[in-house]
Amino acid sequence: MEKSFSFQTNLLHNKWKIDEQTGAVSVPIQHASTFHQANFDEFGKYDYSRSGNPTREALEETIAELEGGVRGFAFSSGMAAISTAFLLLSKGDHVLVTEDVYGGTYRMITEVLSRFGIEYTFVDMTDLHEVASHIRPNTKVIYVETPSNPLLKITDIHGIVKLAKANGCLTFLDNTFMTPVLQRPLDLGVDVVLHSATKFLAGHSDVLAGLAVVKDKELADRLYKLQNAFGAVLGVQDAWLVLRGLKTLHVRLEQSAQSALKIAKFLAKHPKVEAVYYPGLSDHPGHSIHRYQASGFGAVLSFHLADEEAVRTFVQHVKIPVFAVSLGAVESILSYPAKMSHAAMPKEEREKRGITDGLLRLSVGLEAAEDLIVDFSEALTYVKTSEAVS
């Protein structure tokens, strides 16, 4: 009987721990685009790398195991994974979407899916009654981000799954912020889990990748056909980089999450910070739900300063974080959603969702929390409050 290890140990000691042919403790990178077939009538396991590649397969099997699914799929980016999953929809179908969804997902839905006759509605998924009231007879997918990007709103996953099953809908959930270390949506009944593996899974700001995992074999077969047909698959070098990043995922995320909580508490008490959004804070509206469905609070938080000028001043004086698009890396990354992650969302739509010009998102890296707090404290001394501005 095979010994069962903890999640942390399984990141290192799994099927891909040792290469069976050579004993190498690193997955081989198979650059071949095509594979010789020894038999005219029966092809081997691999024929063309778009359809299947040993290195990509190692990553796909690894993420499937970590998420508790039957099959995983590796794509050239997070948006490639999301877009391919949306290809499960057909003309005339309707999708319900988390209100403050990532800007790239918003753009895909509003500017691309809409051209193919797919209808959509954005709803506040913290309110299950709001979700239930917007389900239509043609609703085929409920798309969830929890915690959401960038306001860290929490959706009751189990509640959404119950609504979806009662109405014959699939559920898609973007698990990028939490990863399977902290949240396992498939165990709660979600149909498709999606990741921008560029972020925490790879973790080093050096790869672009997306992943999807499903629990149902029939759905897995359908998604594989779409992956093969659409062809936005992950290259083998990038697949190897994600596999390498996964080995340190647990320790990286644990350290970053501990620091994120300290920083969130510091910011919540600072007079020049108007609001902090982090599910680890006890006064966060989704705190209790998140504690029920996840085993940690993650390393991403957002906070409001007075306005764009306050943000501009803070960014000019802060020294440690990288000011950039993206998150989930070993270095802390400070982002400005209005002009970065949610630039694709019109200003009026952003502001309706609370994504104002004073909002900053912070992905906490592996620096000492104390150093980040001192850095932020010093930068905030230059920032004017709302009262000072008025």
TINU-368325 format. One record per residue (C-alpha): residue number from 1; residue in three letters; x, y, z negated. Coordinates in nm, 2 decimals, always signed. Layout:
# TINU-368325
+-----+-----+--------+--------+--------+
!   k !   r !   east !  north !     up !
+-----+-----+--------+--------+--------+
! NUM ! ala !      X !      Y !      Z !
...
+-----+-----+--------+--------+--------+
//
This chain:
# TINU-368325
+-----+-----+--------+--------+--------+
!   k !   r !   east !  north !     up !
+-----+-----+--------+--------+--------+
!   1 ! met !  +0.00 !  +0.00 !  +0.00 !
!   2 ! glu !  +0.14 !  +0.34 !  +0.10 !
!   3 ! lys !  +0.22 !  +0.57 !  -0.18 !
!   4 ! ser !  +0.01 !  +0.89 !  -0.20 !
!   5 ! phe !  +0.20 !  +1.20 !  -0.27 !
!   6 ! ser !  +0.10 !  +1.55 !  -0.37 !
!   7 ! phe !  +0.04 !  +1.81 !  -0.10 !
!   8 ! gln !  +0.37 !  +1.98 !  -0.18 !
!   9 ! thr !  +0.56 !  +1.66 !  -0.14 !
!  10 ! asn !  +0.37 !  +1.56 !  +0.18 !
!  11 ! leu !  +0.50 !  +1.87 !  +0.35 !
!  12 ! leu !  +0.84 !  +1.70 !  +0.35 !
!  13 ! his !  +0.78 !  +1.33 !  +0.32 !
!  14 ! asn !  +0.53 !  +1.24 !  +0.59 !
!  15 ! lys !  +0.53 !  +1.04 !  +0.91 !
!  16 ! trp !  +0.77 !  +1.28 !  +1.07 !
!  17 ! lys !  +1.03 !  +1.28 !  +0.79 !
!  18 ! ile !  +1.28 !  +1.07 !  +0.99 !
!  19 ! asp !  +1.30 !  +1.01 !  +1.37 !
!  20 ! glu !  +1.25 !  +0.63 !  +1.41 !
!  21 ! gln !  +1.50 !  +0.60 !  +1.70 !
!  22 ! thr !  +1.80 !  +0.79 !  +1.56 !
!  23 ! gly !  +1.73 !  +0.84 !  +1.19 !
!  24 ! ala !  +1.75 !  +1.22 !  +1.24 !
!  25 ! val !  +1.58 !  +1.42 !  +0.96 !
!  26 ! ser !  +1.45 !  +1.67 !  +1.21 !
!  27 ! val !  +1.18 !  +1.61 !  +1.48 !
!  28 ! pro !  +1.35 !  +1.58 !  +1.82 !
!  29 ! ile !  +1.27 !  +1.86 !  +2.07 !
!  30 ! gln !  +1.15 !  +1.70 !  +2.39 !
!  31 ! his !  +1.18 !  +1.96 !  +2.67 !
!  32 ! ala !  +1.06 !  +1.73 !  +2.95 !
!  33 ! ser !  +0.77 !  +1.87 !  +3.15 !
!  34 ! thr !  +0.69 !  +1.53 !  +3.31 !
!  35 ! phe !  +0.74 !  +1.17 !  +3.22 !
!  36 ! his !  +0.83 !  +0.87 !  +3.44 !
!  37 ! gln !  +0.56 !  +0.60 !  +3.47 !
!  38 ! ala !  +0.68 !  +0.24 !  +3.48 !
!  39 ! asn !  +0.35 !  +0.10 !  +3.60 !
!  40 ! phe !  +0.15 !  +0.21 !  +3.91 !
!  41 ! asp !  -0.19 !  +0.12 !  +3.75 !
!  42 ! glu !  -0.13 !  +0.20 !  +3.38 !
!  43 ! phe !  +0.03 !  +0.53 !  +3.28 !
!  44 ! gly !  +0.22 !  +0.56 !  +2.95 !
!  45 ! lys !  +0.12 !  +0.77 !  +2.65 !
!  46 ! tyr !  +0.27 !  +1.09 !  +2.81 !
!  47 ! asp !  +0.25 !  +1.20 !  +3.17 !
!  48 ! tyr !  +0.26 !  +1.58 !  +3.18 !
!  49 ! ser !  +0.35 !  +1.81 !  +2.89 !
!  50 ! arg !  +0.04 !  +2.02 !  +2.92 !
!  51 ! ser !  -0.16 !  +1.71 !  +2.84 !
!  52 ! gly !  +0.07 !  +1.58 !  +2.57 !
!  53 ! asn !  +0.42 !  +1.62 !  +2.44 !
!  54 ! pro !  +0.60 !  +1.43 !  +2.16 !
!  55 ! thr !  +0.72 !  +1.74 !  +1.98 !
!  56 ! arg !  +0.39 !  +1.92 !  +2.00 !
!  57 ! glu !  +0.22 !  +1.60 !  +1.90 !
!  58 ! ala !  +0.43 !  +1.59 !  +1.58 !
!  59 ! leu !  +0.30 !  +1.93 !  +1.48 !
!  60 ! glu !  -0.06 !  +1.85 !  +1.58 !
!  61 ! glu !  -0.06 !  +1.53 !  +1.37 !
!  62 ! thr !  +0.11 !  +1.71 !  +1.08 !
!  63 ! ile !  -0.15 !  +1.99 !  +1.06 !
!  64 ! ala !  -0.43 !  +1.74 !  +1.10 !
!  65 ! glu !  -0.30 !  +1.55 !  +0.80 !
!  66 ! leu !  -0.25 !  +1.86 !  +0.59 !
!  67 ! glu !  -0.60 !  +1.99 !  +0.67 !
!  68 ! gly !  -0.77 !  +1.65 !  +0.63 !
!  69 ! gly !  -0.89 !  +1.63 !  +0.99 !
!  70 ! val !  -0.89 !  +1.36 !  +1.26 !
!  71 ! arg !  -0.70 !  +1.56 !  +1.52 !
!  72 ! gly !  -0.50 !  +1.88 !  +1.55 !
!  73 ! phe !  -0.43 !  +2.10 !  +1.84 !
!  74 ! ala !  -0.13 !  +2.34 !  +1.90 !
!  75 ! phe !  -0.18 !  +2.65 !  +2.11 !
!  76 ! ser !  +0.04 !  +2.93 !  +2.24 !
!  77 ! ser !  -0.10 !  +3.18 !  +2.00 !
!  78 ! gly !  -0.37 !  +3.22 !  +1.73 !
!  79 ! met !  -0.59 !  +3.39 !  +1.99 !
!  80 ! ala !  -0.54 !  +3.10 !  +2.23 !
!  81 ! ala !  -0.66 !  +2.86 !  +1.96 !
!  82 ! ile !  -0.96 !  +3.08 !  +1.88 !
!  83 ! ser !  -1.04 !  +3.14 !  +2.25 !
!  84 ! thr !  -1.02 !  +2.77 !  +2.34 !
!  85 ! ala !  -1.25 !  +2.68 !  +2.05 !
!  86 ! phe !  -1.50 !  +2.94 !  +2.18 !
!  87 ! leu !  -1.50 !  +2.76 !  +2.51 !
!  88 ! leu !  -1.72 !  +2.50 !  +2.34 !
!  89 ! leu !  -2.00 !  +2.76 !  +2.39 !
!  90 ! ser !  -2.21 !  +2.79 !  +2.70 !
!  91 ! lys !  -2.40 !  +3.07 !  +2.87 !
!  92 ! gly !  -2.70 !  +3.17 !  +2.67 !
!  93 ! asp !  -2.55 !  +3.05 !  +2.34 !
!  94 ! his !  -2.54 !  +3.28 !  +2.04 !
!  95 ! val !  -2.26 !  +3.31 !  +1.78 !
!  96 ! leu !  -2.27 !  +3.47 !  +1.43 !
!  97 ! val !  -1.95 !  +3.63 !  +1.33 !
!  98 ! thr !  -1.79 !  +3.77 !  +1.00 !
!  99 ! glu !  -1.84 !  +4.15 !  +1.00 !
! 100 ! asp !  -1.48 !  +4.26 !  +0.94 !
! 101 ! val !  -1.33 !  +3.99 !  +1.16 !
! 102 ! tyr !  -0.97 !  +4.02 !  +1.30 !
! 103 ! gly !  -0.96 !  +4.28 !  +1.58 !
! 104 ! gly !  -0.84 !  +4.03 !  +1.84 !
! 105 ! thr !  -1.13 !  +3.80 !  +1.77 !
! 106 ! tyr !  -1.37 !  +4.10 !  +1.79 !
! 107 ! arg !  -1.22 !  +4.19 !  +2.13 !
! 108 ! met !  -1.26 !  +3.83 !  +2.26 !
! 109 ! ile !  -1.62 !  +3.81 !  +2.16 !
! 110 ! thr !  -1.73 !  +4.16 !  +2.27 !
! 111 ! glu !  -1.53 !  +4.20 !  +2.59 !
! 112 ! val !  -1.48 !  +3.84 !  +2.72 !
! 113 ! leu !  -1.75 !  +3.60 !  +2.58 !
! 114 ! ser !  -2.02 !  +3.87 !  +2.65 !
! 115 ! arg !  -1.92 !  +3.86 !  +3.02 !
! 116 ! phe !  -2.01 !  +3.49 !  +3.03 !
! 117 ! gly !  -2.36 !  +3.54 !  +2.89 !
! 118 ! ile !  -2.27 !  +3.44 !  +2.53 !
! 119 ! glu !  -2.46 !  +3.65 !  +2.27 !
! 120 ! tyr !  -2.32 !  +3.76 !  +1.94 !
! 121 ! thr !  -2.41 !  +3.92 !  +1.61 !
! 122 ! phe !  -2.18 !  +4.05 !  +1.34 !
! 123 ! val !  -2.31 !  +4.01 !  +0.99 !
! 124 ! asp !  -2.20 !  +4.06 !  +0.63 !
! 125 ! met !  -2.12 !  +3.70 !  +0.54 !
! 126 ! thr !  -2.09 !  +3.77 !  +0.17 !
! 127 ! asp !  -2.47 !  +3.78 !  +0.18 !
! 128 ! leu !  -2.61 !  +3.43 !  +0.27 !
! 129 ! his !  -2.96 !  +3.58 !  +0.31 !
! 130 ! glu !  -2.82 !  +3.82 !  +0.57 !
! 131 ! val !  -2.66 !  +3.53 !  +0.76 !
! 132 ! ala !  -2.98 !  +3.32 !  +0.74 !
! 133 ! ser !  -3.20 !  +3.60 !  +0.87 !
! 134 ! his !  -2.98 !  +3.64 !  +1.18 !
! 135 ! ile !  -2.97 !  +3.27 !  +1.29 !
! 136 ! arg !  -3.15 !  +3.23 !  +1.62 !
! 137 ! pro !  -3.28 !  +2.92 !  +1.80 !
! 138 ! asn !  -2.98 !  +2.95 !  +2.03 !
! 139 ! thr !  -2.72 !  +3.01 !  +1.76 !
! 140 ! lys !  -2.45 !  +2.75 !  +1.82 !
! 141 ! val !  -2.16 !  +2.87 !  +1.61 !
! 142 ! ile !  -2.11 !  +3.05 !  +1.28 !
! 143 ! tyr !  -1.76 !  +3.20 !  +1.28 !
! 144 ! val !  -1.61 !  +3.27 !  +0.93 !
! 145 ! glu !  -1.30 !  +3.45 !  +0.80 !
! 146 ! thr !  -1.26 !  +3.41 !  +0.43 !
! 147 ! pro !  -1.08 !  +3.60 !  +0.29 !
! 148 ! ser !  -1.17 !  +3.83 !  +0.58 !
! 149 ! asn !  -0.92 !  +4.05 !  +0.76 !
! 150 ! pro !  -0.85 !  +4.32 !  +0.64 !
! 151 ! leu !  -1.10 !  +4.38 !  +0.35 !
! 152 ! leu !  -1.05 !  +4.04 !  +0.19 !
! 153 ! lys !  -1.42 !  +3.97 !  +0.16 !
! 154 ! ile !  -1.52 !  +3.62 !  +0.04 !
! 155 ! thr !  -1.77 !  +3.40 !  +0.21 !
! 156 ! asp !  -1.93 !  +3.11 !  +0.04 !
! 157 ! ile !  -1.81 !  +2.83 !  +0.27 !
! 158 ! his !  -2.04 !  +2.56 !  +0.12 !
! 159 ! gly !  -2.34 !  +2.80 !  +0.16 !
! 160 ! ile !  -2.25 !  +2.87 !  +0.52 !
! 161 ! val !  -2.21 !  +2.50 !  +0.60 !
! 162 ! lys !  -2.55 !  +2.42 !  +0.45 !
! 163 ! leu !  -2.71 !  +2.69 !  +0.67 !
! 164 ! ala !  -2.53 !  +2.57 !  +0.98 !
! 165 ! lys !  -2.62 !  +2.21 !  +0.94 !
! 166 ! ala !  -2.98 !  +2.30 !  +0.87 !
! 167 ! asn !  -2.99 !  +2.49 !  +1.20 !
! 168 ! gly !  -2.78 !  +2.26 !  +1.42 !
! 169 ! cys !  -2.48 !  +2.50 !  +1.43 !
! 170 ! leu !  -2.11 !  +2.44 !  +1.44 !
! 171 ! thr !  -1.89 !  +2.62 !  +1.19 !
! 172 ! phe !  -1.55 !  +2.77 !  +1.28 !
! 173 ! leu !  -1.33 !  +2.91 !  +1.00 !
! 174 ! asp !  -1.01 !  +3.11 !  +1.03 !
! 175 ! asn !  -0.79 !  +2.97 !  +0.75 !
! 176 ! thr !  -0.48 !  +3.18 !  +0.84 !
! 177 ! phe !  -0.47 !  +3.38 !  +0.51 !
! 178 ! met !  -0.51 !  +3.07 !  +0.28 !
! 179 ! thr !  -0.35 !  +2.78 !  +0.48 !
! 180 ! pro !  -0.43 !  +2.43 !  +0.37 !
! 181 ! val !  -0.21 !  +2.49 !  +0.06 !
! 182 ! leu !  -0.48 !  +2.70 !  -0.10 !
! 183 ! gln !  -0.80 !  +2.62 !  +0.09 !
! 184 ! arg !  -0.93 !  +2.31 !  +0.27 !
! 185 ! pro !  -1.24 !  +2.41 !  +0.47 !
! 186 ! leu !  -1.29 !  +2.07 !  +0.64 !
! 187 ! asp !  -1.34 !  +1.91 !  +0.29 !
! 188 ! leu !  -1.62 !  +2.17 !  +0.24 !
! 189 ! gly !  -1.79 !  +2.06 !  +0.57 !
! 190 ! val !  -1.65 !  +2.31 !  +0.82 !
! 191 ! asp !  -1.63 !  +2.17 !  +1.18 !
! 192 ! val !  -1.32 !  +2.36 !  +1.32 !
! 193 ! val !  -1.04 !  +2.52 !  +1.12 !
! 194 ! leu !  -0.83 !  +2.77 !  +1.30 !
! 195 ! his !  -0.49 !  +2.92 !  +1.23 !
! 196 ! ser !  -0.26 !  +3.18 !  +1.36 !
! 197 ! ala !  +0.05 !  +2.97 !  +1.28 !
! 198 ! thr !  +0.26 !  +3.27 !  +1.36 !
! 199 ! lys !  +0.18 !  +3.38 !  +1.01 !
! 200 ! phe !  +0.23 !  +3.18 !  +0.69 !
! 201 ! leu !  +0.26 !  +2.83 !  +0.85 !
! 202 ! ala !  +0.57 !  +2.93 !  +1.05 !
! 203 ! gly !  +0.65 !  +3.21 !  +0.81 !
! 204 ! his !  +0.96 !  +3.38 !  +0.95 !
! 205 ! ser !  +0.84 !  +3.63 !  +1.21 !
! 206 ! asp !  +1.01 !  +3.43 !  +1.49 !
! 207 ! val !  +0.74 !  +3.23 !  +1.66 !
! 208 ! leu !  +0.40 !  +3.28 !  +1.82 !
! 209 ! ala !  +0.16 !  +2.99 !  +1.77 !
! 210 ! gly !  -0.20 !  +2.88 !  +1.70 !
! 211 ! leu !  -0.35 !  +2.57 !  +1.56 !
! 212 ! ala !  -0.69 !  +2.41 !  +1.54 !
! 213 ! val !  -0.81 !  +2.11 !  +1.34 !
! 214 ! val !  -1.14 !  +1.92 !  +1.36 !
! 215 ! lys !  -1.28 !  +1.64 !  +1.14 !
! 216 ! asp !  -1.53 !  +1.48 !  +1.39 !
! 217 ! lys !  -1.38 !  +1.25 !  +1.66 !
! 218 ! glu !  -1.64 !  +1.34 !  +1.93 !
! 219 ! leu !  -1.58 !  +1.71 !  +1.87 !
! 220 ! ala !  -1.20 !  +1.64 !  +1.88 !
! 221 ! asp !  -1.24 !  +1.48 !  +2.22 !
! 222 ! arg !  -1.43 !  +1.78 !  +2.35 !
! 223 ! leu !  -1.17 !  +2.02 !  +2.22 !
! 224 ! tyr !  -0.89 !  +1.82 !  +2.37 !
! 225 ! lys !  -1.05 !  +1.84 !  +2.71 !
! 226 ! leu !  -1.07 !  +2.21 !  +2.68 !
! 227 ! gln !  -0.71 !  +2.24 !  +2.56 !
! 228 ! asn !  -0.59 !  +2.03 !  +2.85 !
! 229 ! ala !  -0.81 !  +2.22 !  +3.10 !
! 230 ! phe !  -0.74 !  +2.57 !  +2.98 !
! 231 ! gly !  -0.37 !  +2.49 !  +2.93 !
! 232 ! ala !  -0.27 !  +2.75 !  +2.66 !
! 233 ! val !  -0.05 !  +2.49 !  +2.48 !
! 234 ! leu !  +0.24 !  +2.55 !  +2.25 !
! 235 ! gly !  +0.59 !  +2.52 !  +2.38 !
! 236 ! val !  +0.81 !  +2.26 !  +2.22 !
! 237 ! gln !  +1.07 !  +2.50 !  +2.08 !
! 238 ! asp !  +0.79 !  +2.69 !  +1.91 !
! 239 ! ala !  +0.63 !  +2.37 !  +1.79 !
! 240 ! trp !  +0.96 !  +2.27 !  +1.62 !
! 241 ! leu !  +0.99 !  +2.61 !  +1.46 !
! 242 ! val !  +0.64 !  +2.58 !  +1.31 !
! 243 ! leu !  +0.73 !  +2.23 !  +1.18 !
! 244 ! arg !  +1.04 !  +2.37 !  +1.02 !
! 245 ! gly !  +0.84 !  +2.65 !  +0.86 !
! 246 ! leu !  +0.59 !  +2.41 !  +0.71 !
! 247 ! lys !  +0.86 !  +2.24 !  +0.50 !
! 248 ! thr !  +0.89 !  +2.55 !  +0.29 !
! 249 ! leu !  +0.52 !  +2.66 !  +0.31 !
! 250 ! his !  +0.42 !  +2.57 !  -0.04 !
! 251 ! val !  +0.71 !  +2.74 !  -0.22 !
! 252 ! arg !  +0.69 !  +3.05 !  +0.00 !
! 253 ! leu !  +0.32 !  +3.09 !  -0.05 !
! 254 ! glu !  +0.33 !  +3.02 !  -0.42 !
! 255 ! gln !  +0.60 !  +3.29 !  -0.47 !
! 256 ! ser !  +0.44 !  +3.55 !  -0.25 !
! 257 ! ala !  +0.09 !  +3.50 !  -0.41 !
! 258 ! gln !  +0.24 !  +3.55 !  -0.76 !
! 259 ! ser !  +0.39 !  +3.88 !  -0.64 !
! 260 ! ala !  +0.07 !  +3.98 !  -0.47 !
! 261 ! leu !  -0.13 !  +3.96 !  -0.79 !
! 262 ! lys !  +0.13 !  +4.17 !  -0.98 !
! 263 ! ile !  +0.13 !  +4.43 !  -0.70 !
! 264 ! ala !  -0.25 !  +4.43 !  -0.67 !
! 265 ! lys !  -0.28 !  +4.50 !  -1.05 !
! 266 ! phe !  -0.03 !  +4.78 !  -1.03 !
! 267 ! leu !  -0.21 !  +4.94 !  -0.74 !
! 268 ! ala !  -0.55 !  +4.90 !  -0.90 !
! 269 ! lys !  -0.43 !  +5.12 !  -1.19 !
! 270 ! his !  -0.25 !  +5.38 !  -0.99 !
! 271 ! pro !  -0.44 !  +5.72 !  -0.98 !
! 272 ! lys !  -0.35 !  +5.78 !  -0.61 !
! 273 ! val !  -0.49 !  +5.44 !  -0.49 !
! 274 ! glu !  -0.87 !  +5.47 !  -0.44 !
! 275 ! ala !  -0.95 !  +5.10 !  -0.40 !
! 276 ! val !  -0.77 !  +4.76 !  -0.39 !
! 277 ! tyr !  -0.90 !  +4.45 !  -0.21 !
! 278 ! tyr !  -0.76 !  +4.13 !  -0.35 !
! 279 ! pro !  -0.96 !  +3.82 !  -0.45 !
! 280 ! gly !  -0.72 !  +3.76 !  -0.74 !
! 281 ! leu !  -0.85 !  +4.07 !  -0.92 !
! 282 ! ser !  -1.13 !  +3.98 !  -1.16 !
! 283 ! asp !  -1.35 !  +4.27 !  -1.05 !
! 284 ! his !  -1.34 !  +4.16 !  -0.68 !
! 285 ! pro !  -1.70 !  +4.08 !  -0.58 !
! 286 ! gly !  -1.60 !  +3.74 !  -0.44 !
! 287 ! his !  -1.36 !  +3.65 !  -0.72 !
! 288 ! ser !  -1.57 !  +3.37 !  -0.87 !
! 289 ! ile !  -1.67 !  +3.22 !  -0.53 !
! 290 ! his !  -1.31 !  +3.22 !  -0.41 !
! 291 ! arg !  -1.20 !  +3.05 !  -0.73 !
! 292 ! tyr !  -1.45 !  +2.77 !  -0.67 !
! 293 ! gln !  -1.35 !  +2.70 !  -0.31 !
! 294 ! ala !  -0.98 !  +2.78 !  -0.31 !
! 295 ! ser !  -0.69 !  +2.69 !  -0.54 !
! 296 ! gly !  -0.52 !  +3.03 !  -0.52 !
! 297 ! phe !  -0.56 !  +3.39 !  -0.41 !
! 298 ! gly !  -0.30 !  +3.42 !  -0.13 !
! 299 ! ala !  -0.04 !  +3.68 !  -0.05 !
! 300 ! val !  -0.24 !  +3.94 !  +0.14 !
! 301 ! leu !  -0.41 !  +4.25 !  +0.00 !
! 302 ! ser !  -0.54 !  +4.58 !  +0.12 !
! 303 ! phe !  -0.57 !  +4.92 !  -0.05 !
! 304 ! his !  -0.72 !  +5.26 !  +0.03 !
! 305 ! leu !  -0.54 !  +5.59 !  +0.01 !
! 306 ! ala !  -0.71 !  +5.92 !  +0.05 !
! 307 ! asp !  -0.69 !  +5.95 !  +0.43 !
! 308 ! glu !  -0.46 !  +5.91 !  +0.73 !
! 309 ! glu !  -0.23 !  +6.18 !  +0.61 !
! 310 ! ala !  -0.18 !  +6.00 !  +0.28 !
! 311 ! val !  -0.11 !  +5.68 !  +0.46 !
! 312 ! arg !  +0.14 !  +5.85 !  +0.69 !
! 313 ! thr !  +0.32 !  +6.00 !  +0.39 !
! 314 ! phe !  +0.33 !  +5.67 !  +0.21 !
! 315 ! val !  +0.47 !  +5.48 !  +0.51 !
! 316 ! gln !  +0.73 !  +5.75 !  +0.56 !
! 317 ! his !  +0.87 !  +5.71 !  +0.21 !
! 318 ! val !  +0.83 !  +5.33 !  +0.14 !
! 319 ! lys !  +1.16 !  +5.15 !  +0.20 !
! 320 ! ile !  +1.12 !  +4.77 !  +0.15 !
! 321 ! pro !  +0.83 !  +4.65 !  +0.36 !
! 322 ! val !  +0.85 !  +4.62 !  +0.74 !
! 323 ! phe !  +0.58 !  +4.85 !  +0.89 !
! 324 ! ala !  +0.45 !  +4.62 !  +1.16 !
! 325 ! val !  +0.18 !  +4.41 !  +1.31 !
! 326 ! ser !  +0.14 !  +4.06 !  +1.17 !
! 327 ! leu !  +0.16 !  +3.91 !  +0.82 !
! 328 ! gly !  +0.26 !  +3.59 !  +0.64 !
! 329 ! ala !  +0.64 !  +3.62 !  +0.67 !
! 330 ! val !  +0.93 !  +3.60 !  +0.43 !
! 331 ! glu !  +0.96 !  +3.98 !  +0.44 !
! 332 ! ser !  +0.68 !  +4.20 !  +0.32 !
! 333 ! ile !  +0.48 !  +4.35 !  +0.60 !
! 334 ! leu !  +0.28 !  +4.67 !  +0.57 !
! 335 ! ser !  +0.02 !  +4.72 !  +0.84 !
! 336 ! tyr !  -0.22 !  +5.00 !  +0.93 !
! 337 ! pro !  -0.54 !  +4.82 !  +1.05 !
! 338 ! ala !  -0.69 !  +5.12 !  +1.22 !
! 339 ! lys !  -0.40 !  +5.14 !  +1.47 !
! 340 ! met !  -0.27 !  +4.78 !  +1.45 !
! 341 ! ser !  -0.48 !  +4.47 !  +1.38 !
! 342 ! his !  -0.81 !  +4.64 !  +1.45 !
! 343 ! ala !  -0.72 !  +4.89 !  +1.72 !
! 344 ! ala !  -0.94 !  +4.69 !  +1.96 !
! 345 ! met !  -1.24 !  +4.78 !  +1.74 !
! 346 ! pro !  -1.40 !  +5.12 !  +1.82 !
! 347 ! lys !  -1.36 !  +5.38 !  +1.54 !
! 348 ! glu !  -1.73 !  +5.39 !  +1.46 !
! 349 ! glu !  -1.74 !  +5.01 !  +1.43 !
! 350 ! arg !  -1.43 !  +5.01 !  +1.21 !
! 351 ! glu !  -1.57 !  +5.27 !  +0.97 !
! 352 ! lys !  -1.90 !  +5.10 !  +0.94 !
! 353 ! arg !  -1.71 !  +4.80 !  +0.81 !
! 354 ! gly !  -1.50 !  +5.00 !  +0.57 !
! 355 ! ile !  -1.19 !  +4.99 !  +0.78 !
! 356 ! thr !  -1.11 !  +5.36 !  +0.74 !
! 357 ! asp !  -0.81 !  +5.57 !  +0.83 !
! 358 ! gly !  -0.69 !  +5.55 !  +0.47 !
! 359 ! leu !  -0.67 !  +5.17 !  +0.46 !
! 360 ! leu !  -0.34 !  +4.98 !  +0.45 !
! 361 ! arg !  -0.29 !  +4.60 !  +0.45 !
! 362 ! leu !  +0.01 !  +4.44 !  +0.27 !
! 363 ! ser !  +0.14 !  +4.09 !  +0.33 !
! 364 ! val !  +0.37 !  +4.02 !  +0.04 !
! 365 ! gly !  +0.69 !  +3.84 !  +0.12 !
! 366 ! leu !  +0.97 !  +3.69 !  -0.10 !
! 367 ! glu !  +1.13 !  +4.01 !  -0.23 !
! 368 ! ala !  +1.12 !  +4.06 !  -0.61 !
! 369 ! ala !  +0.77 !  +4.19 !  -0.71 !
! 370 ! glu !  +0.94 !  +4.44 !  -0.94 !
! 371 ! asp !  +1.14 !  +4.59 !  -0.66 !
! 372 ! leu !  +0.83 !  +4.63 !  -0.44 !
! 373 ! ile !  +0.64 !  +4.79 !  -0.73 !
! 374 ! val !  +0.92 !  +5.05 !  -0.79 !
! 375 ! asp !  +0.94 !  +5.12 !  -0.41 !
! 376 ! phe !  +0.56 !  +5.17 !  -0.39 !
! 377 ! ser !  +0.56 !  +5.38 !  -0.71 !
! 378 ! glu !  +0.83 !  +5.61 !  -0.57 !
! 379 ! ala !  +0.65 !  +5.64 !  -0.23 !
! 380 ! leu !  +0.32 !  +5.72 !  -0.40 !
! 381 ! thr !  +0.47 !  +6.02 !  -0.57 !
! 382 ! tyr !  +0.47 !  +6.20 !  -0.23 !
! 383 ! val !  +0.11 !  +6.12 !  -0.16 !
! 384 ! lys !  -0.16 !  +6.37 !  -0.22 !
! 385 ! thr !  -0.49 !  +6.26 !  -0.38 !
! 386 ! ser !  -0.84 !  +6.34 !  -0.23 !
! 387 ! glu !  -0.88 !  +6.62 !  -0.48 !
! 388 ! ala !  -0.55 !  +6.78 !  -0.38 !
! 389 ! val !  -0.64 !  +6.76 !  -0.02 !
! 390 ! ser !  -0.98 !  +6.92 !  -0.07 !
+-----+-----+--------+--------+--------+
//
